[in-house]
Amino acid sequence: MKIHPTKTKELLICFAKEPTQVPHITINGSPVDRVHEVKLKGVIINDKLTWNEHIDKLNKKASSKVYFLSQLR
């Protein structure tokens, strides 16, 4: 299996208030993008392993569906 550097993302998980400086990963000379949040199997997690973004997205989706149902009523 080959890893494609432009499709690969790096998520650095750190619980410290001041994150340590970690050098960026390169694959065949191409740098890998470092992200702060990622959607994995439909769940959005961030570098602090919190679910806040995922819950906010679910809340927004549910609110819009409730609004449309109230309009249909």
C-alpha positions in Angstrom: 0.0 0.0 0.0 1.4 3.4 -1.0 0.7 6.5 1.1 -0.2 9.5 -1.0 1.3 12.6 0.6 -1.3 15.1 -0.7 -4.2 13.0 0.6 -2.6 12.3 4.0 -3.3 14.5 7.0 -1.4 14.7 10.3 -3.4 15.2 13.6 -1.1 16.0 16.5 -2.8 15.2 19.8 -1.5 17.2 22.8 -3.1 17.9 26.1 -0.5 20.4 27.4 -1.3 24.1 27.5 1.9 24.8 25.6 2.2 22.2 22.9 5.7 20.9 22.1 7.2 21.7 18.8 7.2 18.6 16.6 8.8 18.6 13.2 6.4 18.2 10.2 6.3 14.8 8.5 7.5 14.5 4.9 6.8 11.6 2.5 9.1 11.4 -0.5 10.0 15.0 0.0 6.4 16.2 0.1 5.2 17.8 3.4 2.1 16.3 5.1 -0.6 18.8 6.1 -1.1 19.3 9.8 -4.8 19.8 10.8 -6.5 20.7 14.1 -9.6 18.6 13.5 -10.5 15.6 11.3 -13.7 13.7 10.4 -13.1 10.0 10.9 -15.9 7.5 10.3 -18.4 10.3 10.6 -17.2 11.6 13.9 -15.4 15.0 14.1 -12.5 15.0 16.6 -9.9 17.7 17.3 -6.4 17.8 18.6 -7.6 17.9 22.2 -9.8 14.8 21.6 -13.0 16.7 22.4 -16.4 16.2 20.7 -17.5 19.9 20.7 -17.4 20.4 16.9 -19.2 17.1 16.4 -22.0 17.9 18.9 -22.4 21.4 17.4 -22.8 20.0 13.9 -25.4 17.5 15.1 -27.2 20.2 17.0 -27.4 22.4 14.0 -28.6 19.5 11.8 -31.3 18.6 14.3 -32.4 22.2 14.7 -32.9 22.7 11.0 -35.0 19.5 10.7 -37.1 20.5 13.7 -37.6 23.9 12.0 -38.7 22.4 8.8 -41.1 20.0 10.6 -42.7 23.0 12.5 -43.1 24.8 9.2 -44.9 21.8 7.6 -47.2 21.5 10.6 
